[in-house]
Amino acid sequence: MIILLWLPRELFEKVSDTVNPRKTTVALIVITVIVIGIGGTIRIYDAGESCPDWPTCFGTFGFDISEEEQGEWWEEHPEEADSRGSGHRYTSFQIFTEWIHRLLAGAILGPLVILNWVAIKFGNEASSRSKKAALVSLILIIWQGAVGWLTVKLDNEHWSVALHLGSALAFMLCLVWLWMELCKDDDELPSWAEFDPLLTKKWGPILGWMSIGALLTLFSGAFVSTTPGANYGCGIGGIGESWPLCNGELFPSIEDWEIQSQVVHRWLVGFVGLLLISTSYMIWKDCEHGQSGVMLKNWVFISTLMYVINVAMGALYILSWDSDGFFELLSLAHLMIAAATFSTLASAWLGLSVIAMRDGSH
């Protein structure tokens, strides 16, 4: 960033003439989704600590680190031992997942965000709102890099993993905001992203609270998935015993909040689910009387449908247990659908409360 300040303005202007910010922002959103998916893959393959140092991996920038090379590195850096101890060895695939995650985030996503910010800041077509959104995206990607470093240093503490995921979602939401602003600058916002500003007063706060609720379920789910033993917190007795009940009880007593965090996660999921279903019913009734936009109703309905599907996905994960453990790919799907549900709700809130009001203020 400091180096950029010393570069000639003509170079920045040339970049702004070459780069298409809208297309770049879409590419950034796609890459961010991939990075989040790889992050989930790292978790299900228990590879979060497979690169104990940062930004290198066992002192190199590669991923094919043999067990002997890992042992030599541990002997030279005993203070870096993770939660498994210096005797643990990782497979090349585990190391690769962490390596490609860092490569996409640090070597591709980060520079593209900077390039996009330069193109928007020094371009002549972007509004002040678009420039503000681009600056926020730049700040968030720097923050995300710092959180990633912290997560590695803390050996993937569950709260740091949840913070890392939350920061990634905030960054992606900022990119959606930026894309909407750029579309409005060109007067080319798609009809499916347009909302009546008259609906903002009633539905803006409701969408905001629903988005926060969906985010809280994501955080609690991340806590469960990164806390050893927490996914066994409701037992493995099968349908009825471990789901929808928890150890055969609807409201089990909590003796260990960490190990039994799955119970709290389920309570949150149930509460937010009821909120979403009731909101869908309310907006459906409003549409019958011509008091709500059909487009807003579609966004809420789609979010609710994804949420219900994801509840079923979580149930399938709990019920998938056998002698080899849980079917972890279901856990990855559970994460991605949860992220999609939150992003859909939050994007609808952005379109209604931020973008639509941009027109309403004129």
C-alpha positions as CSV (number, residue, x, y, z in Angstrom):
1,M,0.0,0.0,0.0
2,I,2.8,2.4,0.9
3,I,4.6,1.6,-2.3
4,L,1.5,2.5,-4.3
5,L,1.6,6.0,-3.0
6,W,4.9,6.6,-4.7
7,L,3.8,5.4,-8.2
8,P,3.0,8.1,-10.8
9,R,-0.7,9.0,-11.2
10,E,-0.5,8.4,-14.9
11,L,0.1,4.7,-14.2
12,F,-3.1,4.6,-12.0
13,E,-5.1,6.3,-14.7
14,K,-3.8,3.7,-17.3
15,V,-4.9,0.9,-15.0
16,S,-8.4,2.5,-14.6
17,D,-8.7,2.7,-18.4
18,T,-7.7,-1.0,-18.8
19,V,-9.6,-2.7,-16.0
20,N,-13.4,-3.2,-16.0
21,P,-14.4,-2.8,-12.3
22,R,-17.8,-4.5,-12.7
23,K,-16.3,-7.6,-14.3
24,T,-13.4,-7.7,-11.9
25,T,-15.8,-7.4,-8.9
26,V,-17.8,-10.4,-10.2
27,A,-14.6,-12.4,-10.6
28,L,-13.6,-11.4,-7.0
29,I,-17.0,-12.7,-5.7
30,V,-16.5,-16.0,-7.5
31,I,-13.0,-16.4,-6.2
32,T,-14.1,-15.5,-2.7
33,V,-16.8,-18.2,-2.8
34,I,-14.1,-20.7,-3.9
35,V,-11.8,-19.6,-1.1
36,I,-14.6,-20.1,1.5
37,G,-15.3,-23.6,0.0
38,I,-11.6,-24.5,0.2
39,G,-11.6,-23.2,3.8
40,G,-14.5,-25.6,4.6
41,T,-12.5,-28.4,2.9
42,I,-9.5,-27.7,5.1
43,R,-11.8,-28.1,8.1
44,I,-13.3,-31.4,7.1
45,Y,-9.9,-32.9,6.3
46,D,-8.5,-31.6,9.6
47,A,-5.8,-29.7,7.7
48,G,-6.1,-26.3,9.4
49,E,-2.7,-26.7,11.1
50,S,-1.0,-28.4,8.1
51,C,1.1,-25.3,7.5
52,P,2.4,-24.3,10.9
53,D,4.1,-21.2,9.8
54,W,2.9,-18.2,7.8
55,P,3.2,-17.1,5.0
56,T,5.4,-20.0,4.2
57,C,4.6,-23.7,4.7
58,F,7.2,-25.6,6.6
59,G,9.6,-22.9,5.5
60,T,8.9,-23.3,1.8
61,F,6.4,-21.9,-0.7
62,G,5.5,-25.4,-1.9
63,F,3.1,-28.1,-0.6
64,D,4.8,-31.4,-1.4
65,I,6.5,-31.7,2.0
66,S,7.6,-35.2,2.9
67,E,7.2,-36.6,6.4
68,E,11.0,-36.5,6.8
69,E,11.1,-32.9,5.8
70,Q,8.3,-32.1,8.2
71,G,10.3,-33.8,11.0
72,E,13.4,-31.8,10.2
73,W,11.4,-28.6,10.3
74,W,9.9,-29.5,13.7
75,E,13.4,-30.2,15.1
76,E,14.5,-26.7,14.0
77,H,11.3,-25.0,15.2
78,P,10.1,-26.9,18.3
79,E,8.3,-23.7,19.6
80,E,5.9,-23.9,16.6
81,A,4.4,-27.3,17.7
82,D,0.7,-27.3,17.1
83,S,-2.1,-29.0,19.2
84,R,-1.1,-32.4,17.9
85,G,2.5,-32.1,18.8
86,S,5.7,-32.2,16.7
87,G,5.3,-35.9,16.1
88,H,2.2,-35.6,14.0
89,R,2.6,-35.7,10.2
90,Y,0.3,-34.3,7.5
91,T,-0.3,-35.8,4.0
92,S,0.5,-33.8,0.9
93,F,-3.2,-33.4,0.2
94,Q,-3.8,-31.8,3.6
95,I,-0.9,-29.4,3.1
96,F,-2.1,-28.7,-0.5
97,T,-5.6,-27.6,0.7
98,E,-4.1,-25.0,3.1
99,W,-1.5,-24.0,0.4
100,I,-4.0,-23.4,-2.3
101,H,-6.2,-21.6,0.1
102,R,-3.4,-19.2,0.9
103,L,-2.4,-18.9,-2.8
104,L,-5.9,-17.9,-3.9
105,A,-6.4,-15.5,-1.0
106,G,-3.0,-13.9,-0.9
107,A,-1.5,-14.1,-4.4
108,I,-4.7,-13.7,-6.4
109,L,-7.6,-12.2,-4.4
110,G,-5.5,-9.6,-2.6
111,P,-3.7,-8.1,-5.6
112,L,-7.0,-8.1,-7.6
113,V,-8.7,-6.2,-4.9
114,I,-5.9,-3.6,-4.9
115,L,-6.1,-3.4,-8.8
116,N,-9.9,-3.0,-8.6
117,W,-9.6,-0.2,-6.0
118,V,-7.0,1.6,-8.1
119,A,-9.3,1.3,-11.2
120,I,-12.3,2.7,-9.4
121,K,-10.5,5.4,-7.4
122,F,-8.7,6.9,-10.4
123,G,-11.5,6.3,-12.9
124,N,-13.9,9.0,-14.0
125,E,-17.1,7.0,-14.2
126,A,-17.4,5.7,-10.6
127,S,-19.5,7.5,-8.1
128,S,-18.3,8.5,-4.6
129,R,-20.4,5.6,-3.2
130,S,-18.6,3.1,-5.5
131,K,-15.3,4.5,-4.4
132,K,-16.3,4.1,-0.8
133,A,-17.3,0.5,-1.3
134,A,-14.0,-0.2,-3.1
135,L,-12.1,1.3,-0.2
136,V,-14.0,-0.8,2.3
137,S,-13.3,-4.0,0.3
138,L,-9.6,-3.1,0.4
139,I,-9.6,-2.6,4.1
140,L,-11.5,-5.8,4.6
141,I,-9.1,-7.9,2.5
142,I,-6.1,-6.5,4.6
143,W,-8.1,-7.3,7.8
144,Q,-8.8,-10.8,6.5
145,G,-5.1,-11.5,5.8
146,A,-4.3,-10.4,9.4
147,V,-7.1,-12.7,10.8
148,G,-5.7,-15.6,8.7
149,W,-2.3,-15.0,10.2
150,L,-3.8,-14.9,13.7
151,T,-5.7,-18.1,13.0
152,V,-2.5,-19.9,12.1
153,K,-0.6,-18.5,15.1
154,L,-3.4,-19.6,17.5
155,D,-3.5,-23.1,16.0
156,N,-7.0,-22.7,14.7
157,E,-8.7,-21.8,18.0
158,H,-12.5,-22.2,17.3
159,W,-13.2,-18.5,17.9
160,S,-10.5,-17.4,15.5
161,V,-11.9,-19.8,12.8
162,A,-15.3,-18.3,13.3
163,L,-13.9,-14.8,13.1
164,H,-12.0,-15.8,9.9
165,L,-15.2,-17.1,8.3
166,G,-17.2,-14.1,9.4
167,S,-14.6,-11.7,8.0
168,A,-14.7,-13.6,4.7
169,L,-18.5,-13.3,4.5
170,A,-18.3,-9.6,5.3
171,F,-15.8,-9.2,2.5
172,M,-18.0,-11.0,0.1
173,L,-21.0,-8.9,1.1
174,C,-18.9,-5.8,0.5
175,L,-18.1,-7.0,-3.0
176,V,-21.8,-7.5,-3.6
177,W,-22.5,-4.0,-2.4
178,L,-19.7,-2.7,-4.7
179,W,-21.1,-4.5,-7.7
180,M,-24.6,-3.1,-7.1
181,E,-23.1,0.4,-6.8
182,L,-21.2,0.0,-10.0
183,C,-24.3,-1.3,-11.8
184,K,-26.2,1.8,-10.6
185,D,-23.5,4.1,-11.8
186,D,-24.0,2.6,-15.3
187,D,-27.8,2.5,-14.8
188,E,-27.7,-1.2,-15.5
189,L,-28.8,-2.8,-12.3
190,P,-30.6,-6.1,-13.2
191,S,-34.3,-6.2,-12.5
192,W,-33.9,-9.1,-10.0
193,A,-31.7,-6.8,-7.8
194,E,-34.1,-3.8,-7.9
195,F,-36.4,-3.1,-4.9
196,D,-39.0,-0.4,-4.3
197,P,-37.5,2.1,-1.8
198,L,-41.0,2.5,-0.3
199,L,-40.6,-1.0,1.2
200,T,-37.5,0.0,3.1
201,K,-39.1,1.4,6.3
202,K,-41.0,-1.8,7.0
203,W,-38.9,-4.6,5.6
204,G,-35.3,-3.1,5.8
205,P,-35.0,-3.8,9.6
206,I,-36.7,-7.2,9.3
207,L,-34.2,-8.3,6.6
208,G,-31.4,-6.9,8.7
209,W,-32.3,-8.9,11.8
210,M,-32.9,-12.1,9.7
211,S,-29.4,-11.6,8.2
212,I,-27.9,-11.3,11.7
213,G,-29.8,-14.4,12.8
214,A,-28.5,-16.4,9.9
215,L,-24.9,-15.2,10.6
216,L,-25.2,-16.2,14.3
217,T,-26.2,-19.7,13.2
218,L,-23.2,-19.8,11.0
219,F,-20.9,-18.7,13.8
220,S,-22.4,-21.2,16.2
221,G,-22.0,-23.9,13.6
222,A,-18.4,-23.0,13.0
223,F,-17.8,-23.3,16.8
224,V,-19.4,-26.7,16.8
225,S,-17.3,-28.0,13.8
226,T,-14.0,-26.7,15.2
227,T,-14.5,-27.8,18.8
228,P,-13.2,-31.4,19.4
229,G,-16.1,-33.7,20.3
230,A,-18.8,-31.1,19.8
231,N,-20.3,-32.9,16.8
232,Y,-20.9,-35.8,19.1
233,G,-22.7,-33.5,21.7
234,C,-26.2,-34.9,20.9
235,G,-25.1,-38.5,20.6
236,I,-24.9,-40.9,17.8
237,G,-28.1,-42.9,18.5
238,G,-29.6,-42.3,15.1
239,I,-33.0,-40.8,14.1
240,G,-35.1,-39.7,17.1
241,E,-32.3,-40.2,19.6
242,S,-29.6,-37.8,18.2
243,W,-31.9,-35.9,15.8
244,P,-34.3,-34.1,16.1
245,L,-33.8,-34.8,19.8
246,C,-30.5,-34.4,21.5
247,N,-29.6,-37.5,23.5
248,G,-33.3,-38.3,23.5
249,E,-34.3,-35.0,25.0
250,L,-35.8,-31.9,23.4
251,F,-34.2,-29.5,25.9
252,P,-31.2,-31.2,27.5
253,S,-29.5,-29.7,30.4
254,I,-26.2,-27.9,29.6
255,E,-23.3,-29.1,31.7
256,D,-20.4,-28.2,29.4
257,W,-21.2,-25.3,27.1
258,E,-18.2,-26.0,24.8
259,I,-18.8,-29.7,24.2
260,Q,-22.6,-29.2,24.1
261,S,-22.4,-26.2,21.8
262,Q,-24.4,-28.2,19.3
263,V,-27.4,-27.8,21.5
264,V,-27.1,-24.0,21.4
265,H,-26.6,-24.2,17.7
266,R,-29.8,-26.2,17.3
267,W,-31.8,-23.7,19.4
268,L,-30.5,-20.8,17.3
269,V,-31.3,-22.7,14.1
270,G,-34.8,-23.4,15.3
271,F,-35.5,-19.8,16.3
272,V,-34.1,-18.3,13.1
273,G,-36.0,-20.9,11.1
274,L,-39.3,-19.9,12.7
275,L,-38.5,-16.2,12.1
276,L,-37.8,-16.9,8.4
277,I,-41.0,-18.9,7.9
278,S,-43.1,-16.4,9.7
279,T,-41.6,-13.6,7.6
280,S,-42.2,-15.5,4.4
281,Y,-45.9,-15.8,5.4
282,M,-46.1,-12.1,6.3
283,I,-44.6,-11.0,3.0
284,W,-46.8,-13.4,1.1
285,K,-49.9,-11.9,2.7
286,D,-48.6,-8.4,2.0
287,C,-48.2,-9.3,-1.7
288,E,-51.8,-10.5,-1.9
289,H,-52.9,-7.0,-0.9
290,G,-50.4,-5.2,-3.1
291,Q,-48.3,-4.0,-0.2
292,S,-45.0,-5.7,-0.9
293,G,-42.9,-6.1,-4.0
294,V,-42.9,-9.5,-5.7
295,M,-39.1,-9.3,-6.1
296,L,-38.5,-8.9,-2.4
297,K,-40.9,-11.8,-1.8
298,N,-38.9,-14.0,-4.1
299,W,-35.6,-13.2,-2.3
300,V,-37.1,-14.0,1.1
301,F,-38.8,-17.2,-0.2
302,I,-35.5,-18.4,-1.8
303,S,-33.6,-17.7,1.4
304,T,-36.2,-19.6,3.5
305,L,-36.1,-22.6,1.1
306,M,-32.3,-22.7,1.3
307,Y,-32.5,-22.5,5.1
308,V,-34.9,-25.4,5.3
309,I,-32.8,-27.5,3.0
310,N,-29.8,-26.8,5.1
311,V,-31.6,-27.9,8.3
312,A,-32.2,-31.2,6.5
313,M,-28.5,-31.2,5.4
314,G,-27.4,-30.8,9.1
315,A,-29.8,-33.6,10.1
316,L,-28.3,-35.9,7.4
317,Y,-24.8,-35.2,8.7
318,I,-25.7,-36.2,12.3
319,L,-27.5,-39.3,11.0
320,S,-24.6,-40.2,8.7
321,W,-22.5,-41.5,11.6
322,D,-21.1,-45.0,11.3
323,S,-18.0,-46.8,12.7
324,D,-15.8,-44.7,10.4
325,G,-17.2,-41.4,11.7
326,F,-19.4,-38.8,10.0
327,F,-19.7,-38.3,6.3
328,E,-17.8,-35.0,6.3
329,L,-18.7,-33.9,2.8
330,L,-22.2,-33.2,4.1
331,S,-20.6,-30.9,6.6
332,L,-19.0,-29.0,3.8
333,A,-22.3,-28.7,1.9
334,H,-23.9,-27.6,5.2
335,L,-21.4,-24.8,5.5
336,M,-21.8,-23.6,1.9
337,I,-25.6,-23.6,1.9
338,A,-25.5,-21.7,5.2
339,A,-23.1,-19.1,3.7
340,A,-25.4,-18.9,0.6
341,T,-28.5,-18.3,2.8
342,F,-26.8,-15.5,4.8
343,S,-25.4,-14.0,1.6
344,T,-28.9,-14.0,-0.1
345,L,-30.6,-12.4,2.9
346,A,-27.8,-9.8,3.4
347,S,-27.8,-9.0,-0.4
348,A,-31.5,-8.5,-0.3
349,W,-31.0,-6.2,2.7
350,L,-28.3,-4.3,0.8
351,G,-30.5,-3.9,-2.3
352,L,-33.5,-2.7,-0.2
353,S,-31.8,-0.5,2.4
354,V,-28.7,0.8,0.6
355,I,-29.2,0.7,-3.1
356,A,-32.9,1.4,-3.3
357,M,-32.6,4.3,-0.9
358,R,-29.9,5.7,-3.3
359,D,-32.8,6.3,-5.7
360,G,-35.2,7.3,-2.9
361,S,-32.9,10.1,-1.7
362,H,-32.8,11.8,-5.1
